[in-house]
Amino acid sequence: MNNAEFQLRGVSDQRLAVHATSALPAWLWSIDGTRILWANPVGARLFNAAHGAALAKKIFGPADLHRRQVTRLAVRLPSNGAIRLERLRGFGAARGALVTSGCARLDFADGGHGILIASAEAAGRAMPLVERLQRLVEGIDAPIAALTRDGIFVGASHAAQSLLCFRILAEVGLDDACSEALKQSRAETPVGIGHLILQRVGTGADVGLVALIAPGAPQVAHTRHAAPASPQAALAEPVRQPIVPAADPPLCNHEQSAMSGEAPAEFALIDEFAESPTEAAVEPMGSDQPPEPDSARAVYRELEARSAREYIQPSMLAPAAAAVGEMDRAIAFAQQALDDKDPLFVMLARTWPDYAGLRKEPRFLKIVSHLALPGWSITL
């Protein structure tokens, strides 16, 4: 699969699309760690790239910290795509610190593989949603446009700009298609310029739409919506909402990526914060076995202490509280995760092993039922 195909997969494959507009960085790495196959806009910016398509051209050398961790993850992650929380160096973390990330090995229908790393912690300045939508489609060779959840065009790839003849989906009778895409994650319809596929990206408050445009494509039998094909006098520019520019802070030296010729493969860098040269820089947090009581309580107390001075996602606090028997607190954190639209909660609540105890609790199942995600069947 080439670069262009992976950029489109980032908005069409729901395992990636939920991260596409997230305010938290996410990347899909090659199994060998040499390339980032896809990144959301926040993740691309952390590697000093304007967008994911530009970052996909970068090669990471054998000595690169990120590459070494990805290759370890490729060996240790389960092959069934289950998400595990890992503690990683770099990836936006401060010097000497570790960042918590949801990691999974993803397999694709064409036989390809990738390592998904979705950070659970913010890094750098906040990026407005409109800017994330605009950067999401920039640099893609195919005709694709970005829209708000209200169906307002905010950006488009170069190939799509000559095909767009409306600024708002409702102007051409596509408001029903917009609603269908938001509800079902996808809608298809013929339009005057060809064939339009609307795809939902993001979750919660970060939801947006992308429109994939196939000029002159024949109408397919399962199309649900039809839009008027009336010609427009002139091309309408996408509606650009104002974005306050802010300089991105430079990355620390330890975060700068190694290029392919930086060091020969036989050289191995020793992490100055590792306890021994052979110790992996990745510290797993997920396990199929319940943690020992003392260690579980230590983890929970550490997270509680950190939450007093920095934001810790409630989806991380909930299983930690449950592990030490504080079920009322765990339920409160789960409810907060739902209210805050915590993106990790969507990924972890159903399948992550550390949520096993919570999934036996009726109060937790009632909270999860409000997610109303396709394919979820929860009996209260």
RANORRA-V13068 format. One record per backbone hydrogen bond with DSSP energy under -0.5 kcal/mol. CO is the residue of the C=O (numbers start at 1). NH is the residue of the N-H. Records with the same first field share a line. If there is no record, write none. Layout:
CO: NH  NH
//
This chain:
2: 6
3: 7
4: 8
5: 9
6: 10
8: 11  12
9: 13
12: 14
13: 16  17
14: 18
16: 19  20
17: 20  202
19: 22
20: 41
25: 119
26: 40
27: 29  117
28: 37  38
29: 115
30: 33
34: 60
35: 30  37
38: 28
40: 44
41: 45
42: 46
43: 47
44: 47  49
45: 48
51: 55
52: 56
54: 57
55: 58
59: 61
61: 64
64: 68
65: 69
66: 70
67: 71
68: 72
69: 73
70: 74
71: 75
72: 75  76
73: 77
78: 81  105
84: 103
85: 285  286
86: 88  101
87: 283
88: 99
90: 93
94: 97
99: 88
100: 120
101: 86  103
102: 118
103: 84
104: 106  116
106: 114
108: 111
112: 108
114: 106  116
115: 29
116: 104
117: 27  119
118: 102
126: 128
128: 132
129: 133
130: 134
131: 135
132: 136
133: 137
134: 137  138
137: 140
142: 144
143: 213
144: 157
145: 211
146: 154  155
147: 209
148: 151
151: 153  169
152: 148
153: 239
155: 146
157: 160  161
158: 162
160: 163  164
167: 153
168: 171  172
169: 172  174
170: 173
172: 228
174: 178
175: 179
176: 180
177: 181
178: 182
179: 183
180: 184
181: 185
185: 200
187: 198
188: 224  225
189: 196
190: 227
191: 194
193: 216
194: 191
195: 214
196: 189  198
197: 199  212
198: 187
199: 210
201: 208
203: 206
204: 207
208: 201
209: 147
210: 199  212
211: 145  213
212: 197  214
213: 215
214: 195  217
220: 223
225: 190
228: 192
238: 240
239: 241
243: 245
252: 255  256
253: 256
258: 61
259: 262
263: 62
264: 267
269: 271
271: 274
276: 279
281: 283
282: 284
283: 87
292: 296
293: 297
294: 298
295: 299
296: 300
297: 301
298: 302
299: 303
300: 304
301: 305
302: 306
303: 307
304: 308
305: 308
306: 309  310
310: 312
313: 316  317
314: 318
315: 319
316: 320
317: 321
318: 322
319: 323
320: 324
321: 324  326
322: 325
325: 327
326: 330
327: 331
328: 332
329: 333
330: 334
331: 335
332: 336
333: 337
334: 338
335: 339
336: 340
337: 342
338: 341
342: 345  346
343: 347
344: 348
345: 349
348: 352
352: 355
353: 356
355: 359
357: 360
358: 361
360: 362
361: 364  365
362: 366
363: 367
364: 368
365: 369
366: 370
367: 370
368: 371  372
369: 372
373: 376
375: 377
377: 379
378: 380
//
